[in-house]
Amino acid sequence: MLNAFRALGYLEGISFLVLMGIAMPLKYFYSSPLAVRIVGSAHGVLFVAYCAWALFVYFREKWPLKQLLLCWMFSCLPLGTFWFDQKYLQKK
């Protein structure tokens, strides 16, 4: 279950980077908003799934509340899910 959460974190992090690094520049520099609509929707679904799964893992793995809050906080930052995985999930 933790490995699936880690995989979801990587997908969410990659979708965030694609949204910010590819889709947003396409929208604002090349007047192509379709990329943001597609990638943004995918990222939104992955973000909500990641946050919900984090809550599930919090209860199942008996995480400290601080770890859950850090997970949610870092999921809002580019590269945050990768950092959280490296710091808190790989040692298990």
Biopython code that builds the backbone (N, CA, C, O; Angstrom):
import numpy as np
from Bio.PDB.StructureBuilder import StructureBuilder

atoms = [
    (1, "MET", "N", (0.809, -1.188, 0.000)),
    (1, "MET", "CA", (0.000, 0.000, 0.000)),
    (1, "MET", "C", (0.859, 1.262, 0.000)),
    (1, "MET", "O", (0.540, 2.241, -0.675)),
    (2, "LEU", "N", (1.942, 1.229, 0.756)),
    (2, "LEU", "CA", (2.836, 2.375, 0.790)),
    (2, "LEU", "C", (3.534, 2.562, -0.551)),
    (2, "LEU", "O", (3.779, 3.693, -0.972)),
    (3, "ASN", "N", (3.854, 1.460, -1.223)),
    (3, "ASN", "CA", (4.476, 1.580, -2.546)),
    (3, "ASN", "C", (3.523, 2.199, -3.563)),
    (3, "ASN", "O", (3.948, 2.977, -4.416)),
    (4, "ALA", "N", (2.253, 1.864, -3.479)),
    (4, "ALA", "CA", (1.268, 2.481, -4.372)),
    (4, "ALA", "C", (1.132, 3.968, -4.072)),
    (4, "ALA", "O", (0.981, 4.771, -4.993)),
    (5, "PHE", "N", (1.184, 4.345, -2.803)),
    (5, "PHE", "CA", (1.137, 5.757, -2.432)),
    (5, "PHE", "C", (2.356, 6.494, -2.965)),
    (5, "PHE", "O", (2.245, 7.620, -3.451)),
    (6, "ARG", "N", (3.508, 5.865, -2.874)),
    (6, "ARG", "CA", (4.735, 6.478, -3.408)),
    (6, "ARG", "C", (4.623, 6.664, -4.921)),
    (6, "ARG", "O", (5.017, 7.705, -5.448)),
    (7, "ALA", "N", (4.092, 5.671, -5.616)),
    (7, "ALA", "CA", (3.918, 5.785, -7.065)),
    (7, "ALA", "C", (2.951, 6.912, -7.406)),
    (7, "ALA", "O", (3.186, 7.677, -8.341)),
    (8, "LEU", "N", (1.865, 7.013, -6.646)),
    (8, "LEU", "CA", (0.914, 8.101, -6.858)),
    (8, "LEU", "C", (1.585, 9.446, -6.616)),
    (8, "LEU", "O", (1.305, 10.411, -7.327)),
    (9, "GLY", "N", (2.458, 9.522, -5.633)),
    (9, "GLY", "CA", (3.199, 10.751, -5.367)),
    (9, "GLY", "C", (4.085, 11.147, -6.534)),
    (9, "GLY", "O", (4.174, 12.323, -6.889)),
    (10, "TYR", "N", (4.737, 10.160, -7.127)),
    (10, "TYR", "CA", (5.566, 10.459, -8.300)),
    (10, "TYR", "C", (4.708, 10.937, -9.471)),
    (10, "TYR", "O", (5.079, 11.885, -10.164)),
    (11, "LEU", "N", (3.579, 10.295, -9.692)),
    (11, "LEU", "CA", (2.691, 10.731, -10.777)),
    (11, "LEU", "C", (2.173, 12.143, -10.533)),
    (11, "LEU", "O", (2.121, 12.956, -11.456)),
    (12, "GLU", "N", (1.790, 12.435, -9.295)),
    (12, "GLU", "CA", (1.295, 13.763, -8.964)),
    (12, "GLU", "C", (2.397, 14.807, -9.146)),
    (12, "GLU", "O", (2.157, 15.885, -9.689)),
    (13, "GLY", "N", (3.598, 14.482, -8.689)),
    (13, "GLY", "CA", (4.717, 15.408, -8.840)),
    (13, "GLY", "C", (5.082, 15.660, -10.295)),
    (13, "GLY", "O", (5.372, 16.793, -10.679)),
    (14, "ILE", "N", (5.069, 14.614, -11.098)),
    (14, "ILE", "CA", (5.368, 14.767, -12.523)),
    (14, "ILE", "C", (4.284, 15.595, -13.206)),
    (14, "ILE", "O", (4.582, 16.452, -14.038)),
    (15, "SER", "N", (3.024, 15.338, -12.851)),
    (15, "SER", "CA", (1.942, 16.113, -13.478)),
    (15, "SER", "C", (2.045, 17.590, -13.106)),
    (15, "SER", "O", (1.734, 18.456, -13.924)),
    (16, "PHE", "N", (2.478, 17.886, -11.884)),
    (16, "PHE", "CA", (2.653, 19.275, -11.466)),
    (16, "PHE", "C", (3.771, 19.935, -12.269)),
    (16, "PHE", "O", (3.625, 21.070, -12.723)),
    (17, "LEU", "N", (4.883, 19.228, -12.445)),
    (17, "LEU", "CA", (5.995, 19.770, -13.221)),
    (17, "LEU", "C", (5.624, 19.968, -14.686)),
    (17, "LEU", "O", (6.013, 20.965, -15.294)),
    (18, "VAL", "N", (4.880, 19.033, -15.253)),
    (18, "VAL", "CA", (4.433, 19.176, -16.644)),
    (18, "VAL", "C", (3.480, 20.358, -16.771)),
    (18, "VAL", "O", (3.552, 21.121, -17.734)),
    (19, "LEU", "N", (2.593, 20.505, -15.800)),
    (19, "LEU", "CA", (1.662, 21.632, -15.820)),
    (19, "LEU", "C", (2.414, 22.954, -15.774)),
    (19, "LEU", "O", (2.155, 23.845, -16.583)),
    (20, "MET", "N", (3.338, 23.087, -14.841)),
    (20, "MET", "CA", (4.061, 24.349, -14.676)),
    (20, "MET", "C", (5.126, 24.571, -15.746)),
    (20, "MET", "O", (5.341, 25.700, -16.189)),
    (21, "GLY", "N", (5.786, 23.504, -16.157)),
    (21, "GLY", "CA", (6.916, 23.659, -17.067)),
    (21, "GLY", "C", (6.595, 23.572, -18.543)),
    (21, "GLY", "O", (7.353, 24.087, -19.365)),
    (22, "ILE", "N", (5.494, 22.935, -18.903)),
    (22, "ILE", "CA", (5.158, 22.769, -20.324)),
    (22, "ILE", "C", (3.814, 23.398, -20.652)),
    (22, "ILE", "O", (3.721, 24.231, -21.553)),
    (23, "ALA", "N", (2.761, 23.002, -19.919)),
    (23, "ALA", "CA", (1.414, 23.458, -20.277)),
    (23, "ALA", "C", (1.219, 24.955, -20.057)),
    (23, "ALA", "O", (0.636, 25.631, -20.904)),
    (24, "MET", "N", (1.697, 25.479, -18.936)),
    (24, "MET", "CA", (1.527, 26.912, -18.678)),
    (24, "MET", "C", (2.284, 27.769, -19.702)),
    (24, "MET", "O", (1.712, 28.730, -20.218)),
    (25, "PRO", "N", (3.544, 27.456, -20.012)),
    (25, "PRO", "CA", (4.205, 28.236, -21.067)),
    (25, "PRO", "C", (3.500, 28.127, -22.424)),
    (25, "PRO", "O", (3.444, 29.102, -23.173)),
    (26, "LEU", "N", (2.961, 26.941, -22.741)),
    (26, "LEU", "CA", (2.206, 26.819, -23.993)),
    (26, "LEU", "C", (0.998, 27.743, -23.992)),
    (26, "LEU", "O", (0.683, 28.358, -25.010)),
    (27, "LYS", "N", (0.333, 27.841, -22.870)),
    (27, "LYS", "CA", (-0.851, 28.692, -22.781)),
    (27, "LYS", "C", (-0.485, 30.167, -22.925)),
    (27, "LYS", "O", (-1.115, 30.889, -23.698)),
    (28, "TYR", "N", (0.508, 30.610, -22.199)),
    (28, "TYR", "CA", (0.788, 32.044, -22.142)),
    (28, "TYR", "C", (1.728, 32.550, -23.221)),
    (28, "TYR", "O", (1.663, 33.727, -23.578)),
    (29, "PHE", "N", (2.594, 31.708, -23.749)),
    (29, "PHE", "CA", (3.511, 32.157, -24.786)),
    (29, "PHE", "C", (3.049, 31.794, -26.191)),
    (29, "PHE", "O", (3.415, 32.466, -27.155)),
    (30, "TYR", "N", (2.248, 30.735, -26.318)),
    (30, "TYR", "CA", (1.826, 30.267, -27.632)),
    (30, "TYR", "C", (0.309, 30.226, -27.791)),
    (30, "TYR", "O", (-0.196, 29.648, -28.754)),
    (31, "SER", "N", (-0.408, 30.824, -26.870)),
    (31, "SER", "CA", (-1.880, 30.908, -26.922)),
    (31, "SER", "C", (-2.531, 29.548, -27.160)),
    (31, "SER", "O", (-3.399, 29.403, -28.021)),
    (32, "SER", "N", (-2.104, 28.566, -26.392)),
    (32, "SER", "CA", (-2.653, 27.220, -26.518)),
    (32, "SER", "C", (-3.182, 26.754, -25.159)),
    (32, "SER", "O", (-2.486, 26.034, -24.443)),
    (33, "PRO", "N", (-4.405, 27.156, -24.796)),
    (33, "PRO", "CA", (-4.928, 26.812, -23.472)),
    (33, "PRO", "C", (-5.360, 25.346, -23.318)),
    (33, "PRO", "O", (-5.606, 24.894, -22.200)),
    (34, "LEU", "N", (-5.454, 24.614, -24.405)),
    (34, "LEU", "CA", (-5.893, 23.226, -24.330)),
    (34, "LEU", "C", (-4.947, 22.377, -23.472)),
    (34, "LEU", "O", (-5.390, 21.491, -22.741)),
    (35, "ALA", "N", (-3.658, 22.654, -23.566)),
    (35, "ALA", "CA", (-2.684, 21.878, -22.782)),
    (35, "ALA", "C", (-2.940, 22.037, -21.284)),
    (35, "ALA", "O", (-2.858, 21.068, -20.529)),
    (36, "VAL", "N", (-3.250, 23.256, -20.860)),
    (36, "VAL", "CA", (-3.529, 23.489, -19.435)),
    (36, "VAL", "C", (-4.821, 22.793, -19.028)),
    (36, "VAL", "O", (-4.917, 22.249, -17.928)),
    (37, "ARG", "N", (-5.794, 22.811, -19.896)),
    (37, "ARG", "CA", (-7.066, 22.158, -19.576)),
    (37, "ARG", "C", (-6.872, 20.659, -19.382)),
    (37, "ARG", "O", (-7.416, 20.084, -18.439)),
    (38, "ILE", "N", (-6.117, 20.031, -20.244)),
    (38, "ILE", "CA", (-5.909, 18.583, -20.168)),
    (38, "ILE", "C", (-4.991, 18.216, -19.004)),
    (38, "ILE", "O", (-5.348, 17.401, -18.154)),
    (39, "VAL", "N", (-3.808, 18.825, -18.976)),
    (39, "VAL", "CA", (-2.837, 18.493, -17.935)),
    (39, "VAL", "C", (-3.340, 18.967, -16.571)),
    (39, "VAL", "O", (-3.139, 18.287, -15.565)),
    (40, "GLY", "N", (-3.988, 20.121, -16.535)),
    (40, "GLY", "CA", (-4.524, 20.634, -15.278)),
    (40, "GLY", "C", (-5.592, 19.732, -14.697)),
    (40, "GLY", "O", (-5.640, 19.520, -13.486)),
    (41, "SER", "N", (-6.441, 19.203, -15.546)),
    (41, "SER", "CA", (-7.468, 18.270, -15.070)),
    (41, "SER", "C", (-6.839, 16.993, -14.515)),
    (41, "SER", "O", (-7.233, 16.507, -13.455)),
    (42, "ALA", "N", (-5.871, 16.463, -15.232)),
    (42, "ALA", "CA", (-5.185, 15.252, -14.771)),
    (42, "ALA", "C", (-4.471, 15.525, -13.449)),
    (42, "ALA", "O", (-4.531, 14.715, -12.524)),
    (43, "HIS", "N", (-3.805, 16.652, -13.369)),
    (43, "HIS", "CA", (-3.102, 17.001, -12.140)),
    (43, "HIS", "C", (-4.088, 17.176, -10.979)),
    (43, "HIS", "O", (-3.805, 16.748, -9.860)),
    (44, "GLY", "N", (-5.218, 17.790, -11.231)),
    (44, "GLY", "CA", (-6.222, 17.980, -10.192)),
    (44, "GLY", "C", (-6.718, 16.662, -9.622)),
    (44, "GLY", "O", (-6.853, 16.510, -8.408)),
    (45, "VAL", "N", (-6.985, 15.725, -10.496)),
    (45, "VAL", "CA", (-7.438, 14.399, -10.046)),
    (45, "VAL", "C", (-6.333, 13.708, -9.245)),
    (45, "VAL", "O", (-6.599, 13.120, -8.196)),
    (46, "LEU", "N", (-5.110, 13.777, -9.733)),
    (46, "LEU", "CA", (-3.996, 13.140, -9.032)),
    (46, "LEU", "C", (-3.733, 13.815, -7.684)),
    (46, "LEU", "O", (-3.419, 13.140, -6.704)),
    (47, "PHE", "N", (-3.859, 15.133, -7.631)),
    (47, "PHE", "CA", (-3.641, 15.865, -6.382)),
    (47, "PHE", "C", (-4.667, 15.465, -5.320)),
    (47, "PHE", "O", (-4.310, 15.190, -4.175)),
    (48, "VAL", "N", (-5.930, 15.436, -5.707)),
    (48, "VAL", "CA", (-6.982, 15.050, -4.761)),
    (48, "VAL", "C", (-6.793, 13.599, -4.322)),
    (48, "VAL", "O", (-6.951, 13.282, -3.143)),
    (49, "ALA", "N", (-6.458, 12.726, -5.257)),
    (49, "ALA", "CA", (-6.225, 11.319, -4.917)),
    (49, "ALA", "C", (-5.036, 11.181, -3.967)),
    (49, "ALA", "O", (-5.083, 10.396, -3.021)),
    (50, "TYR", "N", (-3.984, 11.936, -4.217)),
    (50, "TYR", "CA", (-2.791, 11.891, -3.361)),
    (50, "TYR", "C", (-3.122, 12.348, -1.941)),
    (50, "TYR", "O", (-2.723, 11.702, -0.972)),
    (51, "CYS", "N", (-3.840, 13.444, -1.819)),
    (51, "CYS", "CA", (-4.195, 13.959, -0.489)),
    (51, "CYS", "C", (-5.133, 13.004, 0.243)),
    (51, "CYS", "O", (-4.985, 12.799, 1.448)),
    (52, "ALA", "N", (-6.085, 12.423, -0.462)),
    (52, "ALA", "CA", (-7.002, 11.468, 0.167)),
    (52, "ALA", "C", (-6.260, 10.200, 0.573)),
    (52, "ALA", "O", (-6.485, 9.666, 1.659)),
    (53, "TRP", "N", (-5.381, 9.721, -0.293)),
    (53, "TRP", "CA", (-4.623, 8.515, 0.024)),
    (53, "TRP", "C", (-3.683, 8.761, 1.201)),
    (53, "TRP", "O", (-3.452, 7.865, 2.014)),
    (54, "ALA", "N", (-3.142, 9.977, 1.292)),
    (54, "ALA", "CA", (-2.289, 10.326, 2.428)),
    (54, "ALA", "C", (-3.067, 10.201, 3.733)),
    (54, "ALA", "O", (-2.532, 9.726, 4.735)),
    (55, "LEU", "N", (-4.315, 10.621, 3.724)),
    (55, "LEU", "CA", (-5.147, 10.497, 4.913)),
    (55, "LEU", "C", (-5.374, 9.022, 5.261)),
    (55, "LEU", "O", (-5.340, 8.645, 6.432)),
    (56, "PHE", "N", (-5.601, 8.206, 4.257)),
    (56, "PHE", "CA", (-5.787, 6.774, 4.464)),
    (56, "PHE", "C", (-4.509, 6.148, 5.039)),
    (56, "PHE", "O", (-4.570, 5.355, 5.979)),
    (57, "VAL", "N", (-3.361, 6.508, 4.473)),
    (57, "VAL", "CA", (-2.080, 5.980, 4.952)),
    (57, "VAL", "C", (-1.804, 6.472, 6.369)),
    (57, "VAL", "O", (-1.250, 5.738, 7.187)),
    (58, "TYR", "N", (-2.191, 7.715, 6.660)),
    (58, "TYR", "CA", (-2.026, 8.273, 8.004)),
    (58, "TYR", "C", (-2.688, 7.383, 9.052)),
    (58, "TYR", "O", (-2.092, 7.083, 10.086)),
    (59, "PHE", "N", (-3.901, 6.969, 8.784)),
    (59, "PHE", "CA", (-4.604, 6.109, 9.738)),
    (59, "PHE", "C", (-4.047, 4.688, 9.745)),
    (59, "PHE", "O", (-3.885, 4.083, 10.805)),
    (60, "ARG", "N", (-3.762, 4.172, 8.584)),
    (60, "ARG", "CA", (-3.323, 2.774, 8.493)),
    (60, "ARG", "C", (-1.908, 2.564, 9.044)),
    (60, "ARG", "O", (-1.648, 1.593, 9.756)),
    (61, "GLU", "N", (-1.000, 3.484, 8.707)),
    (61, "GLU", "CA", (0.396, 3.354, 9.125)),
    (61, "GLU", "C", (0.678, 4.047, 10.460)),
    (61, "GLU", "O", (1.799, 3.997, 10.968)),
    (62, "LYS", "N", (-0.342, 4.691, 11.022)),
    (62, "LYS", "CA", (-0.210, 5.417, 12.287)),
    (62, "LYS", "C", (0.880, 6.481, 12.235)),
    (62, "LYS", "O", (1.731, 6.579, 13.120)),
    (63, "TRP", "N", (0.823, 7.285, 11.154)),
    (63, "TRP", "CA", (1.748, 8.403, 11.029)),
    (63, "TRP", "C", (1.482, 9.418, 12.130)),
    (63, "TRP", "O", (0.355, 9.521, 12.615)),
    (64, "PRO", "N", (2.500, 10.167, 12.531)),
    (64, "PRO", "CA", (2.237, 11.324, 13.385)),
    (64, "PRO", "C", (1.476, 12.387, 12.571)),
    (64, "PRO", "O", (1.618, 12.457, 11.351)),
    (65, "LEU", "N", (0.690, 13.189, 13.239)),
    (65, "LEU", "CA", (-0.074, 14.229, 12.552)),
    (65, "LEU", "C", (0.844, 15.178, 11.780)),
    (65, "LEU", "O", (0.492, 15.647, 10.698)),
    (66, "LYS", "N", (1.998, 15.452, 12.334)),
    (66, "LYS", "CA", (2.964, 16.334, 11.663)),
    (66, "LYS", "C", (3.344, 15.794, 10.283)),
    (66, "LYS", "O", (3.487, 16.561, 9.331)),
    (67, "GLN", "N", (3.505, 14.490, 10.180)),
    (67, "GLN", "CA", (3.888, 13.885, 8.903)),
    (67, "GLN", "C", (2.770, 14.039, 7.871)),
    (67, "GLN", "O", (3.042, 14.315, 6.703)),
    (68, "LEU", "N", (1.528, 13.864, 8.289)),
    (68, "LEU", "CA", (0.406, 14.061, 7.371)),
    (68, "LEU", "C", (0.344, 15.506, 6.905)),
    (68, "LEU", "O", (0.167, 15.764, 5.714)),
    (69, "LEU", "N", (0.485, 16.440, 7.816)),
    (69, "LEU", "CA", (0.431, 17.857, 7.452)),
    (69, "LEU", "C", (1.586, 18.245, 6.538)),
    (69, "LEU", "O", (1.407, 19.039, 5.614)),
    (70, "LEU", "N", (2.766, 17.692, 6.789)),
    (70, "LEU", "CA", (3.899, 17.945, 5.895)),
    (70, "LEU", "C", (3.647, 17.357, 4.504)),
    (70, "LEU", "O", (3.985, 17.966, 3.489)),
    (71, "CYS", "N", (3.056, 16.178, 4.475)),
    (71, "CYS", "CA", (2.722, 15.550, 3.195)),
    (71, "CYS", "C", (1.810, 16.464, 2.390)),
    (71, "CYS", "O", (2.053, 16.713, 1.209)),
    (72, "TRP", "N", (0.764, 16.959, 3.032)),
    (72, "TRP", "CA", (-0.168, 17.848, 2.335)),
    (72, "TRP", "C", (0.506, 19.157, 1.942)),
    (72, "TRP", "O", (0.284, 19.662, 0.841)),
    (73, "MET", "N", (1.317, 19.704, 2.820)),
    (73, "MET", "CA", (1.968, 20.979, 2.524)),
    (73, "MET", "C", (2.926, 20.844, 1.333)),
    (73, "MET", "O", (2.921, 21.676, 0.425)),
    (74, "PHE", "N", (3.734, 19.800, 1.349)),
    (74, "PHE", "CA", (4.697, 19.636, 0.269)),
    (74, "PHE", "C", (4.049, 19.218, -1.042)),
    (74, "PHE", "O", (4.644, 19.394, -2.105)),
    (75, "SER", "N", (2.846, 18.671, -0.986)),
    (75, "SER", "CA", (2.174, 18.327, -2.237)),
    (75, "SER", "C", (1.748, 19.578, -2.997)),
    (75, "SER", "O", (1.405, 19.498, -4.177)),
    (76, "CYS", "N", (1.765, 20.722, -2.340)),
    (76, "CYS", "CA", (1.410, 21.989, -2.984)),
    (76, "CYS", "C", (2.609, 22.682, -3.617)),
    (76, "CYS", "O", (2.456, 23.725, -4.252)),
    (77, "LEU", "N", (3.792, 22.117, -3.452)),
    (77, "LEU", "CA", (5.009, 22.727, -3.977)),
    (77, "LEU", "C", (5.598, 21.888, -5.106)),
    (77, "LEU", "O", (5.545, 20.659, -5.055)),
    (78, "PRO", "N", (6.156, 22.538, -6.122)),
    (78, "PRO", "CA", (6.859, 21.770, -7.150)),
    (78, "PRO", "C", (7.998, 20.972, -6.501)),
    (78, "PRO", "O", (8.721, 21.494, -5.652)),
    (79, "LEU", "N", (8.144, 19.764, -6.888)),
    (79, "LEU", "CA", (9.133, 18.821, -6.360)),
    (79, "LEU", "C", (8.847, 18.398, -4.924)),
    (79, "LEU", "O", (9.630, 17.647, -4.342)),
    (80, "GLY", "N", (7.753, 18.858, -4.343)),
    (80, "GLY", "CA", (7.438, 18.553, -2.952)),
    (80, "GLY", "C", (7.161, 17.085, -2.698)),
    (80, "GLY", "O", (7.604, 16.542, -1.686)),
    (81, "THR", "N", (6.445, 16.439, -3.588)),
    (81, "THR", "CA", (6.142, 15.014, -3.370)),
    (81, "THR", "C", (7.411, 14.175, -3.455)),
    (81, "THR", "O", (7.532, 13.156, -2.775)),
    (82, "PHE", "N", (8.361, 14.604, -4.292)),
    (82, "PHE", "CA", (9.626, 13.876, -4.391)),
    (82, "PHE", "C", (10.433, 14.036, -3.100)),
    (82, "PHE", "O", (11.031, 13.078, -2.611)),
    (83, "TRP", "N", (10.442, 15.262, -2.552)),
    (83, "TRP", "CA", (11.154, 15.521, -1.314)),
    (83, "TRP", "C", (10.532, 14.718, -0.176)),
    (83, "TRP", "O", (11.242, 14.099, 0.616)),
    (84, "PHE", "N", (9.194, 14.733, -0.099)),
    (84, "PHE", "CA", (8.509, 14.002, 0.966)),
    (84, "PHE", "C", (8.814, 12.505, 0.870)),
    (84, "PHE", "O", (9.056, 11.852, 1.884)),
    (85, "ASP", "N", (8.803, 11.979, -0.325)),
    (85, "ASP", "CA", (9.118, 10.560, -0.523)),
    (85, "ASP", "C", (10.532, 10.255, -0.045)),
    (85, "ASP", "O", (10.757, 9.271, 0.660)),
    (86, "GLN", "N", (11.469, 11.091, -0.426)),
    (86, "GLN", "CA", (12.868, 10.885, -0.051)),
    (86, "GLN", "C", (13.053, 10.967, 1.460)),
    (86, "GLN", "O", (13.766, 10.155, 2.050)),
    (87, "LYS", "N", (12.423, 11.929, 2.068)),
    (87, "LYS", "CA", (12.633, 12.187, 3.499)),
    (87, "LYS", "C", (11.865, 11.226, 4.406)),
    (87, "LYS", "O", (12.392, 10.794, 5.431)),
    (88, "TYR", "N", (10.627, 10.887, 4.039)),
    (88, "TYR", "CA", (9.771, 10.151, 4.966)),
    (88, "TYR", "C", (9.374, 8.741, 4.520)),
    (88, "TYR", "O", (9.041, 7.912, 5.367)),
    (89, "LEU", "N", (9.398, 8.453, 3.248)),
    (89, "LEU", "CA", (8.844, 7.175, 2.805)),
    (89, "LEU", "C", (9.878, 6.137, 2.397)),
    (89, "LEU", "O", (9.609, 4.941, 2.515)),
    (90, "GLN", "N", (11.030, 6.540, 1.930)),
    (90, "GLN", "CA", (12.007, 5.565, 1.437)),
    (90, "GLN", "C", (12.651, 4.738, 2.531)),
    (90, "GLN", "O", (13.125, 3.634, 2.265)),
    (91, "LYS", "N", (12.680, 5.240, 3.747)),
    (91, "LYS", "CA", (13.348, 4.478, 4.800)),
    (91, "LYS", "C", (12.510, 3.339, 5.337)),
    (91, "LYS", "O", (12.974, 2.583, 6.190)),
    (92, "LYS", "N", (11.267, 3.195, 4.851)),
    (92, "LYS", "CA", (10.398, 2.117, 5.333)),
    (92, "LYS", "C", (10.456, 0.920, 4.441)),
    (92, "LYS", "O", (9.784, -0.078, 4.702)),
]
sb = StructureBuilder()
sb.init_structure("model")
sb.init_model(0)
sb.init_chain("A")
sb.init_seg("    ")
for serial, (resi, resn, name, xyz) in enumerate(atoms, 1):
    if name == "N":
        sb.init_residue(resn, " ", resi, " ")
    sb.init_atom(name, np.array(xyz, "f"), 0.0, 1.0, " ", f" {name:<3s}", serial, name[0])
structure = sb.get_structure()
